């Protein structure tokens, strides 16, 4: 049965990639990138082995710890988990929980990250070629270390996804994970600074690695190095720590799956007043009003939309971190412009979140221009107050009230420009996304690269079109001249409004032409 599931997994992968050329391109580029990293790692380990046992030991410990941490944070919070073999879907098969876990673990091991980790682990043999006992120990420790990586990522994903829990719990976990992604950069910089300080003090850096070798992150990878250094007792204890780590993770994963499969997903019921229509009863009727109400409901209730709004208040936090905590910095005073930019480009492929429910929208016979206007109004209904609040708060904290007109003009100009770009892009593009209520860590092979490439391209387009008001705002903040501030206001509002209107007109025409093909692609993603 396990072999059958693996064959199904690879068949699904092949079908998914064959239907989407861009996902296939992303898959191939990811594979070549992994090969390049493996080659550099193997060369580095070979030269580390020639430098002596101590250098080799510390290099392998550091690399093993980073690999394990990457499996826990990377696949779960950044790239997502391949859920082709979804436990909820496998529950109907005649499988014990143990066999299901074996199938899922092997599937994770046979993906690009799993194969790259295994080959990278085997590359440590190029470092231990001078110490036969360490090389023999690596035969056991490398598979053990890679198994810890795979099982740890699946365990964390199972616990975080709340399999069998309420949808609101899963969405809350997804929002927390998204915040972790956003702060990954500052956390990495802080860790890098800590390591740099440790290198400067020498002994402190080695002490950190020695301590790390006793933790579940690196215990398995430290065993060969201890044997090469002539410490068999220490190696034995670390091997026991690694084995206990794998056993503990396996048991925790098993209990999580068992509890989740025994309790099917629940949706929380909410008492609604009889006759209440929500936003549909408060906004105008007609195609534009209905689209506005429906989209606004998503923006305020769907966690996938709320993730995009989280960027607005967090951008000033990033700016404050990278500016060294200077509240009077001009960058902090103008950080609302960045908030407006990221919130504005959020709906660049918003139809993807409709899923196959997009068919119901098309059945109403709505025209493209009405759909574009309604979706833009819904996005602006939540973004405009949010950007306004961020601008007033950041300028007020910095004490530079004279630049508020420039910040507001550039922010709203950027927001309108981005909406114009998204009105066109969302009529052309749909990408694989997790469905409402799905695990927040679900991904489709090759989709991460595609999403990143498309997103960066649209960022560049929106940034270039909004460049005039941004330049005027920067000059106003830097020079303190009111002339530049009011130029930023005038150019931002006028140019942004023009580009938004043009984008809606063009996007509406594109929508009328491409809507059937968008639905076809959405259906193919659902069946992937």
ABEGO torsion letter per residue (X at the ends): XAAAAAAAAAAAAAAAAAABAAAAAAAAAAAAAAAAAAAAAAAAAAAAAAAEAAAAAAAAAAAAAAAAAAAAAAAAAAAEBBAABBAAAAAABBBBAAAAAAAAAAAAAABAAAAAAAAAAAAAAAAAAABAAAAAAAAAAAAAAAAAAAAAAAAAAAAAAGBGBBAAAAAAAAAAAAAAAAAAAAAAAAAAAAAAAAAAAGAAAAAAAAAAAABAAAAAAAAAAAAAAGBAAAAAAAAAAAAAAAAAAAAAAAAAAAAAAABBBBBBBBBBBBGBAEAAAABBBEAAAAAAAAAAAAAAABAAAAAAAAAAAAAAAAAAAAAGGBAABAAAAAAAAAAAAAAAAAAAAAAAAAEAAAAAAAAAGBBAAAAAAAAAAAAAAAAAAAAAAAAAAAAAAAGBAAAAAAAAAAAAAAAAAAAAAAAAAAAABBBBBBBBGBBAABBBBGAAAAAAAAAAAAAAAAAAAAAAAAAAAAAAAAAGBAAAAAAAAAAAAAAAAAAAAAAAAAAAAAAAAAAAAAAAAAAAAAAX
